[in-house]
Amino acid sequence: MGNLLEVLGLPRLAETRARQALMFNPQDWRASYLLAKLVGTKEGIKILAAAIQARLASDSQWQRDPVQRIRFAKLLYMFGLLHWEDKCPSTAIAYCKMAMELDPTNYGRVTMVLSSLATEGRWQDIIVSLKGVKNSAHISQGLAEMVIELWNADRFHQIFLQAALRTKHFDMLEETYELAINLLLERQDRATLVNVRYHYATAIYSLRDRESKAIAEWENVLTEVPQSHLYTILPLLVSKLGPLYLHKARTSGDDTEAASSYLEKIETLIPDGAPGSDALLPPKLYLARYYQTQGDVLRVKQITREIVKQALKILSDDDQDNDRYAYFSLLNVFLPLEDSRNMLASLAMLSFNTSDTAIIHYNGDCGNSWSYLGDMLWSKDCIDFQIDEKCHRKLCDGALPFTVCDRSHDFLHIPGRESIMQDIPVGCVPFGEAAIPLDEWMELVRKNYVYIEH
């Protein structure tokens, strides 16, 4: 009843009901859990402590009952997270680790715990927690199953990789991914398999001497993507292979045949039958970047013309829900073409069309996140790669613990602009030092990028 009252938006009545339930039965886990959610941090800790200590002091028969074990793990997760709030990380880690061992299948909680540990830079604690999952007596091959279930949780895979590299446990990561891949092959689950193999290749690439193996793995994934997952996995593969092919083409020197072969690889990144025109990061942007660095401006605009035309068409319709996609497409054109004013304008408008709660993590090793109006550096060569100044210095010094981007790449520094954007009138676009009407800005873009020689 108390849980229903909470769902109905009646927290005071829910709290009263939970307290009444605990008066009748102090060992009522559901009531303890609900009450701990509704009261302050310290009182929540006190409430859960009584229930948890009583259970831990009893025999271990309850662990054989999956329902009781999972419910108790839920209490432990809550207890640990409350200790995070109470600035007691050591206690929090101990109970969260215990919860992960009892129920490593509560993947939302697991990700939350690992993110908290990563934010604190507690890489060794992450490895200890993941080892607990791996060796859990309650689920077979728990860590490999976690990798499978979290196939689309990029943050989880980033954290696992960083922790493995920083603590010299890459062999554990490698063993886990290979086991997960074998399990998926046995199950013939192609959709999940290509995603897990993508993350495995990303991990391999992080080691400075394994680039060729990583590229081969990504290329294999590209040939095996099922039609149902083209929209989810293709952008990731393009964002990895596109910059690498571009870099190899640009560094081919006088070997025009080698350069042409890599440019052809870029052109054929989208498999036959795939919706290339709808891709958030079309491979042709890397072609445009190549010709931009060669000074062939007309060819660059010919390559990007249809992308810009389609984005402007979207911005001209009455449906504002798809404007975010259009602004993202435009900034991905303007960035590699070094059109900073239009890129910053697109980025600002993208921020207006993005939830204030959206969190995007940097691609460095700091674990920081940013908003579209935050201070950052954006790679003109990788295109979909953002980093802060501290991590950029590490990249240039070769001090990052893993391989990302390249120190030779050009970056656009974007200063924080949250205060400036507050003064932009509705219906206007920040353009250089001024704010101009959206229609006027769109016409300027159209003149520069659509009305060109074909």
C-alpha positions as CSV (number, residue, x, y, z in Angstrom):
1,M,0.0,0.0,0.0
2,G,2.8,2.4,0.9
3,N,4.5,1.9,-2.5
4,L,1.2,2.6,-4.3
5,L,0.8,5.8,-2.3
6,E,4.3,6.9,-3.3
7,V,3.5,6.2,-7.0
8,L,0.4,8.2,-6.7
9,G,2.4,11.2,-5.5
10,L,1.4,11.0,-1.8
11,P,4.8,10.8,0.0
12,R,3.5,11.8,3.4
13,L,0.8,9.1,3.4
14,A,3.3,6.6,2.1
15,E,5.7,7.5,4.9
16,T,3.0,7.0,7.5
17,R,2.1,3.7,6.1
18,A,5.7,2.5,6.0
19,R,6.2,3.5,9.7
20,Q,3.1,1.6,10.7
21,A,4.3,-1.5,8.8
22,L,7.6,-1.3,10.7
23,M,5.9,-1.0,14.0
24,F,4.1,-4.4,13.3
25,N,7.2,-6.0,11.8
26,P,10.7,-4.3,12.2
27,Q,12.1,-6.8,9.7
28,D,9.8,-5.7,6.9
29,W,12.3,-5.0,4.1
30,R,9.8,-3.3,1.7
31,A,8.7,-0.9,4.4
32,S,12.3,-0.2,5.4
33,Y,13.3,0.4,1.7
34,L,10.3,2.7,1.1
35,L,10.8,4.7,4.3
36,A,14.5,5.2,3.6
37,K,13.7,6.7,0.2
38,L,11.2,9.1,1.7
39,V,13.2,10.5,4.6
40,G,16.5,12.4,4.9
41,T,19.9,10.7,4.3
42,K,20.9,10.1,7.9
43,E,17.5,8.8,9.0
44,G,17.4,6.6,5.9
45,I,20.8,5.1,6.9
46,K,19.6,4.4,10.4
47,I,16.4,2.7,9.2
48,L,18.2,0.4,6.7
49,A,21.1,-0.3,9.2
50,A,18.7,-2.1,11.5
51,A,17.2,-4.3,8.8
52,I,20.5,-5.1,7.2
53,Q,22.4,-5.9,10.4
54,A,19.6,-8.2,11.5
55,R,19.7,-10.1,8.2
56,L,23.5,-10.4,8.1
57,A,23.5,-11.7,11.7
58,S,21.1,-14.5,10.7
59,D,22.0,-17.7,9.0
60,S,22.6,-17.7,5.3
61,Q,19.6,-19.8,4.3
62,W,18.0,-16.8,2.7
63,Q,20.7,-16.5,0.1
64,R,19.4,-19.7,-1.5
65,D,16.1,-18.0,-2.2
66,P,16.6,-15.8,-5.3
67,V,13.6,-13.6,-4.4
68,Q,15.0,-12.8,-0.9
69,R,18.5,-12.4,-2.1
70,I,17.5,-9.9,-4.8
71,R,15.4,-7.9,-2.4
72,F,18.2,-7.8,0.2
73,A,20.6,-6.7,-2.5
74,K,18.2,-3.8,-3.3
75,L,18.4,-2.7,0.3
76,L,22.2,-2.9,0.2
77,Y,22.4,-0.8,-3.0
78,M,20.2,1.8,-1.3
79,F,22.3,1.7,1.9
80,G,25.5,2.2,-0.1
81,L,24.2,5.1,-2.2
82,L,22.9,6.8,1.0
83,H,26.4,6.6,2.4
84,W,27.7,8.2,-0.8
85,E,25.3,11.1,-0.1
86,D,26.6,11.2,3.5
87,K,30.2,11.5,2.3
88,C,31.2,8.1,3.6
89,P,32.6,6.5,0.4
90,S,34.5,3.6,2.1
91,T,31.3,2.3,3.8
92,A,29.3,2.9,0.6
93,I,31.8,0.9,-1.5
94,A,31.7,-2.0,0.9
95,Y,27.9,-2.4,0.8
96,C,27.6,-1.7,-2.9
97,K,30.2,-4.4,-3.5
98,M,28.2,-6.8,-1.4
99,A,25.1,-5.9,-3.3
100,M,26.7,-6.5,-6.6
101,E,27.9,-9.9,-5.5
102,L,24.4,-10.9,-4.4
103,D,22.6,-9.5,-7.4
104,P,24.8,-8.4,-10.3
105,T,21.7,-8.3,-12.5
106,N,20.4,-5.0,-11.2
107,Y,22.2,-3.3,-14.0
108,G,20.8,0.2,-13.4
109,R,22.2,0.2,-9.9
110,V,25.5,-1.4,-11.0
111,T,26.0,1.4,-13.5
112,M,25.2,4.0,-10.9
113,V,27.7,2.6,-8.5
114,L,30.4,2.3,-11.1
115,S,29.8,5.8,-12.3
116,S,30.1,7.1,-8.7
117,L,33.4,5.2,-8.2
118,A,34.8,6.5,-11.6
119,T,33.9,10.1,-10.6
120,E,36.0,9.6,-7.5
121,G,38.8,8.0,-9.5
122,R,38.5,4.8,-7.5
123,W,39.7,2.5,-10.3
124,Q,41.0,-0.3,-8.0
125,D,37.6,-0.4,-6.2
126,I,35.9,-0.8,-9.6
127,I,38.1,-3.7,-10.4
128,V,37.4,-5.3,-7.0
129,S,33.7,-4.8,-7.5
130,L,33.8,-6.3,-11.0
131,K,35.8,-9.3,-9.7
132,G,33.1,-9.8,-7.1
133,V,30.5,-10.0,-9.9
134,K,32.8,-12.4,-11.9
135,N,33.2,-14.7,-8.9
136,S,29.6,-14.4,-7.7
137,A,28.2,-17.7,-6.5
138,H,24.7,-16.6,-7.5
139,I,25.0,-16.2,-11.3
140,S,27.2,-18.1,-13.7
141,Q,29.6,-16.0,-15.7
142,G,28.2,-12.9,-14.1
143,L,30.7,-10.4,-15.5
144,A,30.3,-11.6,-19.1
145,E,26.5,-11.6,-18.7
146,M,26.8,-8.0,-17.5
147,V,28.8,-7.0,-20.6
148,I,26.1,-8.6,-22.7
149,E,23.2,-7.0,-20.9
150,L,24.8,-3.6,-20.9
151,W,25.7,-3.8,-24.6
152,N,24.3,-0.3,-25.3
153,A,25.5,1.4,-22.1
154,D,28.6,3.2,-23.4
155,R,29.5,4.6,-20.0
156,F,29.8,1.1,-18.5
157,H,32.2,0.0,-21.2
158,Q,34.2,3.2,-20.9
159,I,34.5,2.8,-17.1
160,F,35.5,-0.9,-17.4
161,L,38.2,0.0,-19.9
162,Q,39.6,2.8,-17.9
163,A,39.7,0.8,-14.7
164,A,41.4,-2.2,-16.5
165,L,44.0,0.1,-18.0
166,R,44.8,2.1,-14.9
167,T,45.1,-1.0,-12.7
168,K,46.8,-3.2,-15.3
169,H,43.9,-5.7,-15.5
170,F,43.4,-5.6,-19.3
171,D,43.7,-9.4,-19.3
172,M,40.6,-9.6,-17.2
173,L,38.7,-7.3,-19.6
174,E,39.9,-9.2,-22.6
175,E,38.9,-12.6,-21.1
176,T,35.5,-11.2,-20.2
177,Y,34.7,-9.8,-23.6
178,E,35.9,-13.0,-25.4
179,L,33.7,-15.0,-23.1
180,A,30.7,-12.7,-23.8
181,I,31.4,-13.0,-27.5
182,N,31.4,-16.8,-27.3
183,L,28.2,-16.9,-25.4
184,L,26.5,-14.7,-28.0
185,L,27.8,-16.9,-30.8
186,E,26.3,-19.9,-29.1
187,R,23.0,-18.1,-28.7
188,Q,23.2,-16.8,-32.3
189,D,22.3,-13.3,-31.0
190,R,23.8,-11.3,-33.9
191,A,22.3,-8.0,-32.9
192,T,23.9,-7.9,-29.4
193,L,27.1,-9.6,-30.7
194,V,28.0,-6.8,-33.1
195,N,27.7,-4.3,-30.3
196,V,29.8,-6.2,-27.9
197,R,32.4,-6.8,-30.5
198,Y,32.4,-3.1,-31.3
199,H,33.2,-2.3,-27.6
200,Y,35.8,-5.1,-27.6
201,A,37.5,-3.5,-30.6
202,T,37.4,-0.1,-28.9
203,A,39.2,-1.7,-25.9
204,I,41.8,-3.3,-28.2
205,Y,42.4,0.1,-29.9
206,S,43.2,1.7,-26.6
207,L,46.4,-0.3,-26.5
208,R,48.9,1.7,-28.5
209,D,50.3,-1.3,-30.5
210,R,46.9,-2.9,-31.4
211,E,45.5,-0.5,-34.0
212,S,45.5,-3.0,-36.9
213,K,43.7,-5.6,-34.9
214,A,41.1,-3.1,-33.8
215,I,40.5,-1.8,-37.3
216,A,40.1,-5.4,-38.6
217,E,37.6,-6.1,-35.8
218,W,35.6,-3.0,-36.5
219,E,35.6,-3.8,-40.2
220,N,34.3,-7.3,-39.5
221,V,31.5,-5.9,-37.4
222,L,30.6,-3.5,-40.3
223,T,30.0,-6.5,-42.5
224,E,27.9,-8.3,-40.0
225,V,25.5,-5.6,-38.7
226,P,21.9,-6.9,-38.9
227,Q,19.4,-4.5,-40.7
228,S,17.6,-4.0,-37.4
229,H,20.6,-2.4,-35.7
230,L,22.0,-0.3,-38.5
231,Y,20.8,3.0,-36.9
232,T,22.5,2.2,-33.5
233,I,25.8,0.6,-34.5
234,L,26.6,2.3,-37.8
235,P,27.2,5.8,-36.3
236,L,29.6,4.3,-33.8
237,L,31.6,2.4,-36.5
238,V,31.7,5.5,-38.7
239,S,33.0,7.6,-35.9
240,K,35.9,5.1,-35.3
241,L,36.9,4.1,-38.8
242,G,36.2,7.4,-40.5
243,P,38.9,9.4,-38.6
244,L,41.4,6.5,-39.0
245,Y,40.9,6.2,-42.8
246,L,41.1,10.0,-43.0
247,H,44.4,10.1,-41.0
248,K,45.9,7.4,-43.2
249,A,44.9,9.2,-46.4
250,R,46.3,12.5,-45.2
251,T,49.6,10.9,-44.1
252,S,50.1,9.0,-47.4
253,G,52.3,11.7,-48.7
254,D,53.1,11.3,-52.4
255,D,51.5,7.9,-52.5
256,T,48.3,9.0,-54.3
257,E,47.3,5.3,-54.8
258,A,47.3,4.7,-51.0
259,A,45.4,8.0,-50.3
260,S,42.8,7.0,-52.9
261,S,42.3,3.6,-51.4
262,Y,41.6,5.1,-48.0
263,L,39.3,7.7,-49.4
264,E,37.4,4.8,-51.2
265,K,37.2,3.0,-47.8
266,I,35.5,6.2,-46.4
267,E,33.0,6.3,-49.3
268,T,32.0,2.7,-48.8
269,L,31.7,2.8,-45.0
270,I,27.9,2.6,-45.3
271,P,27.0,-0.9,-46.5
272,D,24.6,-1.4,-49.4
273,G,21.0,-1.0,-48.4
274,A,21.8,1.0,-45.3
275,P,20.2,4.4,-44.8
276,G,23.3,6.5,-45.4
277,S,21.4,9.7,-46.1
278,D,19.9,9.5,-42.6
279,A,23.2,8.9,-40.7
280,L,23.9,11.4,-38.0
281,L,27.6,11.3,-39.0
282,P,27.7,10.6,-42.7
283,P,31.1,9.2,-43.9
284,K,31.2,11.9,-46.6
285,L,32.1,14.4,-43.9
286,Y,35.5,12.8,-43.6
287,L,35.9,13.1,-47.3
288,A,35.0,16.8,-47.0
289,R,37.6,17.2,-44.3
290,Y,40.2,15.6,-46.5
291,Y,39.5,18.0,-49.4
292,Q,39.3,21.0,-46.9
293,T,42.8,20.3,-45.8
294,Q,43.8,20.1,-49.5
295,G,42.3,23.5,-50.2
296,D,39.6,22.3,-52.6
297,V,36.7,24.4,-51.2
298,L,34.3,23.9,-54.1
299,R,34.6,20.1,-53.9
300,V,34.0,20.3,-50.1
301,K,30.8,22.2,-50.6
302,Q,29.6,19.8,-53.4
303,I,30.2,16.9,-51.0
304,T,28.2,18.5,-48.1
305,R,25.5,20.3,-50.1
306,E,22.8,17.7,-49.7
307,I,23.4,17.4,-45.9
308,V,23.0,21.1,-45.5
309,K,20.0,21.3,-47.8
310,Q,18.2,18.5,-45.9
311,A,19.0,20.1,-42.5
312,L,17.6,23.5,-43.6
313,K,14.5,21.7,-44.9
314,I,13.9,20.2,-41.5
315,L,14.4,23.6,-39.8
316,S,11.8,25.1,-42.2
317,D,9.0,22.7,-41.4
318,D,6.5,23.1,-38.6
319,D,7.8,20.2,-36.5
320,Q,10.2,21.5,-33.9
321,D,10.8,18.0,-32.5
322,N,13.3,17.2,-35.2
323,D,15.2,20.5,-35.1
324,R,17.9,19.0,-32.8
325,Y,18.8,16.5,-35.5
326,A,19.1,19.3,-38.1
327,Y,21.4,21.5,-35.9
328,F,23.6,18.5,-35.1
329,S,23.9,17.7,-38.8
330,L,24.9,21.3,-39.5
331,L,27.5,21.6,-36.8
332,N,29.0,18.4,-38.1
333,V,29.4,20.0,-41.5
334,F,30.7,23.4,-40.3
335,L,33.3,22.0,-37.8
336,P,35.5,20.0,-40.3
337,L,35.1,22.9,-42.8
338,E,36.5,25.3,-40.2
339,D,33.4,27.6,-40.4
340,S,33.6,28.5,-36.7
341,R,30.9,31.2,-36.7
342,N,28.2,28.8,-38.2
343,M,29.5,25.9,-36.1
344,L,29.1,27.9,-32.9
345,A,25.7,29.1,-34.0
346,S,24.5,25.5,-34.7
347,L,25.9,24.4,-31.4
348,A,24.1,27.2,-29.5
349,M,20.8,26.3,-31.3
350,L,21.4,22.6,-30.5
351,S,21.7,23.5,-26.8
352,F,18.3,25.3,-27.0
353,N,16.8,22.1,-28.3
354,T,18.4,19.8,-25.8
355,S,17.2,18.9,-22.3
356,D,19.0,20.8,-19.5
357,T,19.6,17.4,-17.8
358,A,21.4,15.9,-20.8
359,I,24.9,14.8,-19.8
360,I,27.6,14.1,-22.4
361,H,30.9,12.6,-21.2
362,Y,34.2,13.9,-22.5
363,N,36.4,11.4,-24.4
364,G,39.4,11.9,-22.2
365,D,40.3,10.1,-19.0
366,C,38.9,12.7,-16.6
367,G,35.3,11.3,-16.5
368,N,34.0,14.9,-16.7
369,S,30.8,15.7,-18.4
370,W,29.6,18.9,-20.2
371,S,26.6,20.7,-21.7
372,Y,26.6,22.0,-25.3
373,L,27.4,25.4,-23.8
374,G,30.3,24.3,-21.7
375,D,34.0,25.0,-22.3
376,M,35.5,22.3,-24.5
377,L,37.7,21.4,-27.4
378,W,36.2,19.7,-30.4
379,S,38.3,17.8,-33.0
380,K,37.9,18.9,-36.6
381,D,39.3,15.6,-37.8
382,C,37.4,13.1,-35.6
383,I,34.4,15.4,-35.8
384,D,32.5,13.6,-33.0
385,F,35.1,13.9,-30.3
386,Q,35.2,16.3,-27.4
387,I,37.8,16.8,-24.7
388,D,38.6,19.4,-22.0
389,E,41.9,21.4,-21.9
390,K,43.5,19.3,-19.3
391,C,42.9,16.0,-21.2
392,H,44.0,17.8,-24.4
393,R,47.3,18.6,-22.9
394,K,47.7,14.9,-21.9
395,L,46.8,13.9,-25.4
396,C,49.5,16.2,-26.8
397,D,52.0,14.9,-24.3
398,G,51.2,11.3,-24.9
399,A,50.1,11.0,-21.3
400,L,46.6,9.6,-21.7
401,P,46.4,6.0,-20.5
402,F,44.7,4.9,-23.7
403,T,44.7,5.7,-27.4
404,V,42.1,8.3,-28.6
405,C,42.1,10.8,-31.4
406,D,45.6,12.0,-32.4
407,R,47.9,14.7,-31.2
408,S,48.3,16.0,-34.8
409,H,44.5,16.8,-35.1
410,D,43.2,20.3,-35.3
411,F,40.8,21.4,-32.5
412,L,38.3,24.1,-32.2
413,H,38.3,25.6,-28.7
414,I,34.8,26.5,-27.6
415,P,34.6,28.8,-24.6
416,G,31.8,28.4,-22.1
417,R,28.8,30.5,-23.2
418,E,26.0,29.8,-20.8
419,S,25.7,33.4,-19.6
420,I,25.9,34.9,-23.1
421,M,23.1,32.7,-24.4
422,Q,20.7,33.9,-21.8
423,D,20.5,37.3,-23.6
424,I,19.7,35.8,-27.1
425,P,16.1,36.8,-28.1
426,V,13.6,34.0,-29.0
427,G,13.7,33.2,-32.7
428,C,17.3,34.5,-33.1
429,V,20.6,32.8,-33.6
430,P,23.9,34.0,-32.1
431,F,26.1,34.8,-35.1
432,G,29.6,36.2,-34.3
433,E,29.1,39.1,-32.0
434,A,25.4,39.7,-33.0
435,A,22.1,37.9,-32.8
436,I,20.2,37.6,-36.1
437,P,16.8,36.1,-36.9
438,L,16.7,32.4,-37.6
439,D,15.4,32.9,-41.1
440,E,18.2,35.3,-42.0
441,W,20.8,32.9,-40.7
442,M,19.3,30.0,-42.6
443,E,19.4,32.1,-45.8
444,L,23.1,33.0,-45.2
445,V,23.9,29.3,-44.8
446,R,21.8,28.5,-48.0
447,K,23.8,31.0,-50.0
448,N,27.1,29.6,-48.9
449,Y,26.4,25.9,-49.0
450,V,23.4,25.2,-51.2
451,Y,23.5,27.8,-54.0
452,I,26.8,26.5,-55.4
453,E,28.2,24.9,-58.6
454,H,27.2,21.3,-59.0
